[in-house]
């Protein structure tokens, strides 16, 4: 089991791309599959988020608070600097409220899951970023409504029916989060709990593949007439990553971090929490039915970018005292 989990973790990028392609193929060739795929989103996504939150070390919140330089750098980057960047870039799609809302939801929330893996691949301080994940998760859930009110407008917030939004938050955020915390407590005390925890964590990549496939299969059929608008979000995502890389480097250096810490900060600033906010986007009114695919598009763009960054970031952020190789 462990060998299989290691293999899927090492090959997760091509596996995610394959899942996206499979979902698109099924959705386009078998239009009747869209409805069953849509019904499968909630249970599959709930399992994925449970596995995602299970990887967040809630017991290490105290450790994250003690590493105040790293924590201050990563929090300032994601919740002070990133929203400014998002505001500027979101003007590209501001004429289309559906695109704007999808872009805002995904770009205002920093990743807490596979960024840990990419950080490790880039030689970054993945343990420090993992310890900071609970605070990143809490901060984005508290600040997202405020940012949406400021950037999307109070009119959008008033137009949203809060009932399904709250239901989605409780069912697909709060419940998996509580279950993950309980599982960690049991795993720390019992052998069976530890086995369950390892099994669920080992299934994270397959669950993410399944989630990507069912989301795309359920949404791809209705995209045809709006494909031009959807593609407009792609340069926003690319530019966001391009801008956040140098800002992340500067934030790490301003915080006096070492090379691994700065690399972790950079990757935290670039990667976004698309699959965690997806249930919230799915709960939006019918007028925003394209918004979930706007979010999934960010995942596709980001995965391609991360393939490059795991090699580029170590070259941009070198240990002090080393002479760059030409």
N, C-alpha and C positions, 0 to 999 in steps of 0.2 A: 504493500500500500504506500509506504513511504517513498519507494523508488518511483512509483507512478506519479505521486504528487510532485516530486522533484522534477520529473521530466516535463510535466505540464507547466510548472512554474518557469522553467528555463525557456520553454517555447511558447509562452503565453501570447506574445504579440502575433505571430502567424496564426495561432489558434483563434484569437479574437477576430482577426481579419477574415478567416475562413468562416466563422460563425456569422459574421455580418453578411458575407457573400451568400451563405446558405439561406439566411433569412430573406434576403432580397429575392433570390431565385424562387423560393417557395411562394412568396407573396405575389410575385409577378406571374408565375406559371399556374398557380392554383389560387385564384382570387377567393374561392370559398374557404380557404384556410385562414383568412384574415380574422373572422369572428372567433373561431376556437383559439387562435393565437392571442387575441385580445383578452379572452377570458383567462388564459394561462398566465398573463403578465403578473397579476397580483400574487398568486402563490409562489411563483418562481422568484419574483423579485423579493418577496418576504424572506425566502430561504437564503437568497444571495446576501441580503443586508444582514441577516443573522450571522452568516459566515464572516462577512466583512467586519462587523462590530466585534465578533469573537476574537479577531486578530488585534483589536485595540486593547492595550494593557491598562485597564482601569486602575489596577493596584499601583501603577507607576506614576500616577498624577503628581504625587509628592516629589518624585525624582525630577519630573519635568519642571516643577516650580523652582527647584534648587538650581537648575541649569538656566539661570535667568538671562544670560547673554544670548544664548541660542533661542530661548523662548521669546524674548523681546524682538529679536531679528525676524523670526518667522511670523510672529503675530503682526508686527508693523507692516511687513511686506504684504501679507494677505488681507489685512483688514483696514489698512490706511492707504498704502500705495496702490494696491491692485484695484480698489474701487475707482480711484482717479483714472487709471488706465482704461478700465472698463467703460467709464462714462464717455471718455473721448472716442474710443473705438466703436461704441454702440451707436454713435451718431450715424454711422454708415448704414445701419438698418432701422434708424429711428422712424422712417416713413412708414414702416410696416410693423404694427403693434405686435403681431404674432411672432415675427422674427425677433423683435426687440425683447419681448418677454422671455422667449426661449434662451436668447443669448445672455440676458441678465441673470436668469436663474442659474445657468451653468458656470458662468465666468466669475460670479461673486462667491462661489463656494470652493474652497481648497480641498484637494483630494486627501483621503485618509486611508486608502486601501493600497492599490497597486503602486502608488508612488514609493512605498517602502521598498518594494522589489527593485524598481528602477534606480532608486538611490543607492542600494547595495551594488548594483551592476556598474554604477558610475564611480564607485569608490567613496561614496558619501557616508555620513554618520547616520545610518538607518536606525540604529538603536535610539538615538536621541530624537529623531523624528517620530519614531514609534511611540516613545514616551510622551511626546507632545500631542499625539493624535486626539486623546479625549478632550483636551482644551480646544483644539482646532474644531472638533465636531460641535462642541457646545457653543462656541463663539459664533459659528456660522448660522446655527439654528436660531440664535437670539438676534443676530444682526441682519439676516436676510430680509425679514419683513420691513425693517427700517430702510435698507438700501433700495428695496423695490418701491417703496413709497416715494423716495427722493428721485430715483432715476426713471421709474416708469410712470410716476404720477399718482397722486391720491385718487384720481378718477378710476384708474385701473384697480387699485386696492378696493375701492368701494363697489366696483362692478363684480368682483369675485364673490361667489357664494361660499361663505366660510365653512358651511356644514361638510361638504365632501372633502374640502381642504383639511379640516381638522380630523376627519375620519381617516384620511390617508396618512396624516402625520402620526396618529395614534396607532394605526394598524401596521404601517410599514416603516415607521421610524422608532416610535417609543416602545412598541412591543418587542421587535427584534433586539433593540438596545437593552431592554430589561432582561430578556431571555439570555443574551450574551453575557451580561454581568452575572446572572445567576449561574450560568454554566461555568464561568471562570471560578466562582466561589466553590462549586461542587468539585470541579476538576482539581482544585488545590487541596481537597480533603479526601477524595476517593479515587480509586484506580479506575472504576467504571467511568466516572466523570472525565478523567484525563483521556481515556480511550475515545469517548464521544467527542471531546474537543479536538483531538488530533484528526479524527475521521472527518469532521465537518470542515476543519481548516484545509484538509487535503482535497476537499471537493470544491474549494472556492473558484478555481479556474474553470472547471466544467460548468458550475452554476452561472458564472459570468457569461460563458459562451452561450448557454441556453437562454439566458435573459436577453442578450443581444439579438439572438436569432428570433425569438418570439416577438420582441418589440418591433424589429424591422419588418418581419412578416406581416404584422398587424397594421403597420402604418404605410408601407411602401406603395400600396395600391392607390391611395388617394393623393399621391404626391405629384403625379404627372403634370397636371396643369399649373402647378406652382413650383416646378423644379428650378426655374430661373431665380425666383426669390430665395429658395432654399440654398442655392449655390452661393448667394451673396453673403451668407454667413461664414463661408469657408475662409475668405481673406481676413475676416474679423478674428477668427481663431488663430490663423497663422501669424497675424500681426501681434496678437496678444502674447503669444509665446516669444516672438522675436523681441518685443519690448521688455518682457518680464525677465529675460535672461540677464541683460546687463544691470537692470535694477536689482535683481537678486544678488548678483555679484557684489554690487556696491553695498547692499544691506548687510551682507555677511561680513564684509570688510569693515564697515562702520561699527558693527557689533564686536569687532576684535576676534572673530572666529578663526579657527584653523581651516585648512583646506577641506577636510571631510565635512565639517560643520557648514561651511559656505556652500559646498556642493549640495548638501541637503536642503539648504534654504532656497537655492536656485530652483531645484526641481519641485519643491513645495509650491513655489510661486507660479510655476508653469502649469502643473497638473491640476485638473479640476474634478469636482465631485459629481460627475454627470449621473452615475447610476444611483447615488443616494438621493439626489433631488428629483430623479425621474418620477417617483410616485407622486410627488407634489405637483409636477407639471401635468401628469396624467389626470389629476383631479380638477384641473382648470375647466371652465365652461367649454361647450362644444365649439364656440367660435375660435378656440385656440387648439383645435385638433391637430394642427401641424407642429405645434410646439414640441411634443415629445421627440419627433424626428429631428428637429433642430438641435435638441440636446444630444441625441445619439450621434448626429453628424460630428459634434465636437469630439466624441470619443474616438471616432474613426480618424479624424485629423490629428488628434493628440497622440494616438498610438504610433502613427507614422513619424511624428515629430520626436517622440521619445526614443525611437530606434536610432535617430541621429544624435540626440542629446547624451545618451549613455557613453558615446565616444567623444563628443565635443566638449562636454562640461569638464572632464578631467584635464583636457588641454587648456581650457580657459582658466581653470582654478587649480594651480599647481602648489604643492607644498612650498613654503617660503624657503628661500635659499637655493632652490633649484634653478638651473639655467635652462630656459626653454630650448628644445631641440628644433632646429630649423627644418 
